[in-house]
């Protein structure tokens, strides 16, 4: 994992919870807060309006003297003045109109909509957050009251965003799974209806496990394969998870994972019954694997921004073939495995109570 990414991830989680900004959906695949994001033109806020080359945004009058807005050609930054004056930055959040380019590597940012400039260029509109404390933590470890008030108002402030200079802005565009993965899911419906075998599924970059799911049970195969949306890498854009509709330990099992790279759906990884995936703690992906009766384990990854790459956080395995007397191992790079005690192993192994047990929407609900 990149240095400090744990800190950044924690801060994004805390700030987005405090600010009420969410581009994701719940585990059942239903959109959340979509109506709020789509209401940006309806927001009526009394205050000062600030603009750059692309957008304008209104800061409520109640924050006069508490914060200021820094204008840049593509960014509006809201800054807590007391924190800034104390030498701690004071950044609350910023709205960045980011050009869609292949080299975007992500960061502590959440997409909230899309903009098309007067000359037809595409941009993502993202809200970004600080990766360090922005107030005098020597004076107070807790978030200052005024800083928190501005943070709590972030969603309402962002709902005032409007395009300027002939641009067109659509809040909530390009973030919801139902708007992103329709063609991908149509392909799964076709695969089920036409009875694709394992080889055909693999040729089409789909998990061959779906052939077994579809074939070796009674009834409509479309009732046994389902999908869900969740923003697992916390960038504001939903991922798509396709798996078997099951109960018990297999509830929420995932065999295909998709993300969006440069606004296009891309397959992240495919799994199988002995090499399966689950969403872990709403922000990670865990891979459970088995190499035989005496070998099994799990690898915990985070999904990187704007790419299909996953970065290993840690892994554990039980391997009686390697060491029958002490079969517990831990890795942090996927290459070097440390032989540890059973207690150390149990303290690090992925907690299955943190698995997201999706209530999948069946593919049969999409069939025409």
Secondary structure, DSSP 8 states (H G I E B T S, - for coil): --TTHHHHHHHHHHHHHHHT----B-TTS-B-SHHHHTTTTT----EEEEE-SSEEEEEEGGGTTTEEEEEETTEEEEEEHHHHHTTS--EEEEEEEEE--TT----SEEEEEEEE-TT--EEEEEEE--SS--S-TTT-SS--HHHHHHHHTHHHHHTT-EE-TT-EEEETTT--HHHH-HHHHHHHHHHHHHT--HHHHHHTTS-THHHHHHHSSSS-GGGTEEEEEE-TTSSSS-EEEEEE---GGGTT-BSEEEEEETTEEEEEEE-BTTEEEEEETTTEEEEEEEEETTEEEEEEEEE-TTSS-EEEEEEEEEETTT-SSS-EEEESSSS--EE--HHHHHHHS--GGGB-----EEGGGT--
